[in-house]
Amino acid sequence: MKAILNICCGLDIHKESIVACILKGMPDEDVTVIR
C-alpha cells in the first residue's frame, strides 16, 4: 500500500484525559513524533 500523507494525527480519548499524537515526515523516511 502506498502512503499518501506526510502528516497525520491520532487521538486517544478517555474519561479523564485526551492524548494527541502527531506523526510528521515523508513516507519513505523516519518520522518525527510530537505528543
PyMOL Python script that loads the backbone (N, CA, C, O; Angstrom):
from pymol import cmd

cmd.read_pdbstr("""\
ATOM      1  N   MET A   1       0.839  -1.178   0.000  1.00  0.00           N
ATOM      2  CA  MET A   1       0.000   0.000   0.000  1.00  0.00           C
ATOM      3  C   MET A   1       0.882   1.239   0.000  1.00  0.00           C
ATOM      4  O   MET A   1       1.865   1.297   0.738  1.00  0.00           O
ATOM      5  N   LYS A   2       0.550   2.211  -0.804  1.00  0.00           N
ATOM      6  CA  LYS A   2       1.336   3.432  -0.926  1.00  0.00           C
ATOM      7  C   LYS A   2       0.855   4.479   0.085  1.00  0.00           C
ATOM      8  O   LYS A   2      -0.341   4.754   0.177  1.00  0.00           O
ATOM      9  N   ALA A   3       1.789   5.058   0.838  1.00  0.00           N
ATOM     10  CA  ALA A   3       1.449   6.148   1.759  1.00  0.00           C
ATOM     11  C   ALA A   3       1.214   7.421   0.957  1.00  0.00           C
ATOM     12  O   ALA A   3       1.988   7.745   0.057  1.00  0.00           O
ATOM     13  N   ILE A   4       0.153   8.136   1.282  1.00  0.00           N
ATOM     14  CA  ILE A   4      -0.164   9.356   0.531  1.00  0.00           C
ATOM     15  C   ILE A   4      -0.121  10.608   1.398  1.00  0.00           C
ATOM     16  O   ILE A   4      -0.217  11.716   0.868  1.00  0.00           O
ATOM     17  N   LEU A   5       0.020  10.467   2.706  1.00  0.00           N
ATOM     18  CA  LEU A   5       0.063  11.614   3.605  1.00  0.00           C
ATOM     19  C   LEU A   5       1.427  11.707   4.259  1.00  0.00           C
ATOM     20  O   LEU A   5       2.047  10.682   4.542  1.00  0.00           O
ATOM     21  N   ASN A   6       1.913  12.941   4.509  1.00  0.00           N
ATOM     22  CA  ASN A   6       3.188  13.074   5.216  1.00  0.00           C
ATOM     23  C   ASN A   6       2.988  13.625   6.617  1.00  0.00           C
ATOM     24  O   ASN A   6       3.967  13.912   7.306  1.00  0.00           O
ATOM     25  N   ILE A   7       1.733  13.781   7.060  1.00  0.00           N
ATOM     26  CA  ILE A   7       1.443  14.164   8.438  1.00  0.00           C
ATOM     27  C   ILE A   7       0.069  13.587   8.806  1.00  0.00           C
ATOM     28  O   ILE A   7      -0.866  13.630   8.006  1.00  0.00           O
ATOM     29  N   CYS A   8      -0.038  13.052  10.020  1.00  0.00           N
ATOM     30  CA  CYS A   8      -1.329  12.553  10.485  1.00  0.00           C
ATOM     31  C   CYS A   8      -1.395  12.691  12.000  1.00  0.00           C
ATOM     32  O   CYS A   8      -0.372  12.858  12.665  1.00  0.00           O
ATOM     33  N   CYS A   9      -2.608  12.620  12.536  1.00  0.00           N
ATOM     34  CA  CYS A   9      -2.820  12.802  13.964  1.00  0.00           C
ATOM     35  C   CYS A   9      -3.765  11.723  14.462  1.00  0.00           C
ATOM     36  O   CYS A   9      -4.706  11.336  13.770  1.00  0.00           O
ATOM     37  N   GLY A  10      -3.503  11.240  15.677  1.00  0.00           N
ATOM     38  CA  GLY A  10      -4.404  10.293  16.320  1.00  0.00           C
ATOM     39  C   GLY A  10      -4.788  10.812  17.691  1.00  0.00           C
ATOM     40  O   GLY A  10      -3.993  11.482  18.350  1.00  0.00           O
ATOM     41  N   LEU A  11      -6.008  10.506  18.126  1.00  0.00           N
ATOM     42  CA  LEU A  11      -6.472  10.910  19.444  1.00  0.00           C
ATOM     43  C   LEU A  11      -6.794   9.678  20.264  1.00  0.00           C
ATOM     44  O   LEU A  11      -7.400   8.732  19.761  1.00  0.00           O
ATOM     45  N   ASP A  12      -6.387   9.684  21.538  1.00  0.00           N
ATOM     46  CA  ASP A  12      -6.709   8.638  22.496  1.00  0.00           C
ATOM     47  C   ASP A  12      -7.568   9.298  23.577  1.00  0.00           C
ATOM     48  O   ASP A  12      -7.060  10.062  24.397  1.00  0.00           O
ATOM     49  N   ILE A  13      -8.859   9.003  23.574  1.00  0.00           N
ATOM     50  CA  ILE A  13      -9.811   9.706  24.437  1.00  0.00           C
ATOM     51  C   ILE A  13     -10.282   8.787  25.562  1.00  0.00           C
ATOM     52  O   ILE A  13     -10.761   7.679  25.321  1.00  0.00           O
ATOM     53  N   HIS A  14     -10.135   9.272  26.796  1.00  0.00           N
ATOM     54  CA  HIS A  14     -10.578   8.561  27.992  1.00  0.00           C
ATOM     55  C   HIS A  14     -11.481   9.484  28.801  1.00  0.00           C
ATOM     56  O   HIS A  14     -11.658  10.647  28.439  1.00  0.00           O
ATOM     57  N   LYS A  15     -12.049   8.983  29.885  1.00  0.00           N
ATOM     58  CA  LYS A  15     -12.911   9.813  30.730  1.00  0.00           C
ATOM     59  C   LYS A  15     -12.163  10.993  31.332  1.00  0.00           C
ATOM     60  O   LYS A  15     -12.713  12.089  31.435  1.00  0.00           O
ATOM     61  N   GLU A  16     -10.907  10.776  31.733  1.00  0.00           N
ATOM     62  CA  GLU A  16     -10.153  11.794  32.471  1.00  0.00           C
ATOM     63  C   GLU A  16      -9.096  12.511  31.639  1.00  0.00           C
ATOM     64  O   GLU A  16      -8.547  13.517  32.090  1.00  0.00           O
ATOM     65  N   SER A  17      -8.797  12.024  30.441  1.00  0.00           N
ATOM     66  CA  SER A  17      -7.708  12.638  29.668  1.00  0.00           C
ATOM     67  C   SER A  17      -7.914  12.429  28.168  1.00  0.00           C
ATOM     68  O   SER A  17      -8.639  11.536  27.729  1.00  0.00           O
ATOM     69  N   ILE A  18      -7.250  13.285  27.408  1.00  0.00           N
ATOM     70  CA  ILE A  18      -7.183  13.166  25.953  1.00  0.00           C
ATOM     71  C   ILE A  18      -5.719  13.341  25.548  1.00  0.00           C
ATOM     72  O   ILE A  18      -5.073  14.305  25.960  1.00  0.00           O
ATOM     73  N   VAL A  19      -5.197  12.422  24.749  1.00  0.00           N
ATOM     74  CA  VAL A  19      -3.819  12.492  24.286  1.00  0.00           C
ATOM     75  C   VAL A  19      -3.821  12.538  22.764  1.00  0.00           C
ATOM     76  O   VAL A  19      -4.480  11.727  22.113  1.00  0.00           O
ATOM     77  N   ALA A  20      -3.078  13.495  22.196  1.00  0.00           N
ATOM     78  CA  ALA A  20      -2.939  13.600  20.743  1.00  0.00           C
ATOM     79  C   ALA A  20      -1.516  13.223  20.369  1.00  0.00           C
ATOM     80  O   ALA A  20      -0.571  13.592  21.067  1.00  0.00           O
ATOM     81  N   CYS A  21      -1.358  12.497  19.285  1.00  0.00           N
ATOM     82  CA  CYS A  21      -0.049  12.121  18.769  1.00  0.00           C
ATOM     83  C   CYS A  21      -0.007  12.506  17.298  1.00  0.00           C
ATOM     84  O   CYS A  21      -0.877  12.118  16.519  1.00  0.00           O
ATOM     85  N   ILE A  22       1.021  13.277  16.922  1.00  0.00           N
ATOM     86  CA  ILE A  22       1.179  13.710  15.535  1.00  0.00           C
ATOM     87  C   ILE A  22       2.415  13.038  14.952  1.00  0.00           C
ATOM     88  O   ILE A  22       3.493  13.104  15.542  1.00  0.00           O
ATOM     89  N   LEU A  23       2.267  12.396  13.805  1.00  0.00           N
ATOM     90  CA  LEU A  23       3.386  11.799  13.082  1.00  0.00           C
ATOM     91  C   LEU A  23       3.644  12.664  11.860  1.00  0.00           C
ATOM     92  O   LEU A  23       2.740  12.919  11.064  1.00  0.00           O
ATOM     93  N   LYS A  24       4.892  13.115  11.719  1.00  0.00           N
ATOM     94  CA  LYS A  24       5.224  14.025  10.628  1.00  0.00           C
ATOM     95  C   LYS A  24       6.492  13.539   9.939  1.00  0.00           C
ATOM     96  O   LYS A  24       7.488  13.257  10.604  1.00  0.00           O
ATOM     97  N   GLY A  25       6.465  13.439   8.633  1.00  0.00           N
ATOM     98  CA  GLY A  25       7.631  13.032   7.867  1.00  0.00           C
ATOM     99  C   GLY A  25       7.215  12.459   6.523  1.00  0.00           C
ATOM    100  O   GLY A  25       6.048  12.130   6.311  1.00  0.00           O
ATOM    101  N   MET A  26       8.165  12.345   5.630  1.00  0.00           N
ATOM    102  CA  MET A  26       7.894  11.775   4.319  1.00  0.00           C
ATOM    103  C   MET A  26       7.703  10.268   4.465  1.00  0.00           C
ATOM    104  O   MET A  26       8.320   9.659   5.339  1.00  0.00           O
ATOM    105  N   PRO A  27       6.866   9.652   3.633  1.00  0.00           N
ATOM    106  CA  PRO A  27       6.562   8.227   3.775  1.00  0.00           C
ATOM    107  C   PRO A  27       7.783   7.307   3.727  1.00  0.00           C
ATOM    108  O   PRO A  27       7.762   6.250   4.358  1.00  0.00           O
ATOM    109  N   ASP A  28       8.831   7.662   3.012  1.00  0.00           N
ATOM    110  CA  ASP A  28      10.000   6.793   2.894  1.00  0.00           C
ATOM    111  C   ASP A  28      11.129   7.176   3.853  1.00  0.00           C
ATOM    112  O   ASP A  28      12.239   6.663   3.710  1.00  0.00           O
ATOM    113  N   GLU A  29      10.887   8.052   4.816  1.00  0.00           N
ATOM    114  CA  GLU A  29      11.900   8.483   5.785  1.00  0.00           C
ATOM    115  C   GLU A  29      11.403   8.229   7.204  1.00  0.00           C
ATOM    116  O   GLU A  29      10.232   7.908   7.406  1.00  0.00           O
ATOM    117  N   ASP A  30      12.299   8.374   8.196  1.00  0.00           N
ATOM    118  CA  ASP A  30      11.892   8.268   9.584  1.00  0.00           C
ATOM    119  C   ASP A  30      10.948   9.415   9.907  1.00  0.00           C
ATOM    120  O   ASP A  30      11.059  10.503   9.340  1.00  0.00           O
ATOM    121  N   VAL A  31      10.020   9.163  10.823  1.00  0.00           N
ATOM    122  CA  VAL A  31       9.027  10.177  11.168  1.00  0.00           C
ATOM    123  C   VAL A  31       9.405  10.884  12.472  1.00  0.00           C
ATOM    124  O   VAL A  31      10.149  10.342  13.288  1.00  0.00           O
ATOM    125  N   THR A  32       8.889  12.090  12.654  1.00  0.00           N
ATOM    126  CA  THR A  32       9.010  12.841  13.899  1.00  0.00           C
ATOM    127  C   THR A  32       7.707  12.652  14.661  1.00  0.00           C
ATOM    128  O   THR A  32       6.626  12.861  14.111  1.00  0.00           O
ATOM    129  N   VAL A  33       7.810  12.254  15.933  1.00  0.00           N
ATOM    130  CA  VAL A  33       6.629  12.050  16.758  1.00  0.00           C
ATOM    131  C   VAL A  33       6.497  13.232  17.715  1.00  0.00           C
ATOM    132  O   VAL A  33       7.443  13.577  18.423  1.00  0.00           O
ATOM    133  N   ILE A  34       5.309  13.853  17.729  1.00  0.00           N
ATOM    134  CA  ILE A  34       5.016  15.000  18.608  1.00  0.00           C
ATOM    135  C   ILE A  34       3.830  14.589  19.470  1.00  0.00           C
ATOM    136  O   ILE A  34       2.768  14.238  18.956  1.00  0.00           O
ATOM    137  N   ARG A  35       4.024  14.636  20.806  1.00  0.00           N
ATOM    138  CA  ARG A  35       2.933  14.277  21.720  1.00  0.00           C
ATOM    139  C   ARG A  35       2.595  15.433  22.590  1.00  0.00           C
ATOM    140  O   ARG A  35       1.701  15.333  23.430  1.00  0.00           O
TER     141      ARG A  35
END
""", "prot")
cmd.dss("prot")
cmd.show_as("cartoon", "prot")
cmd.util.cbc("prot")
cmd.orient("prot")
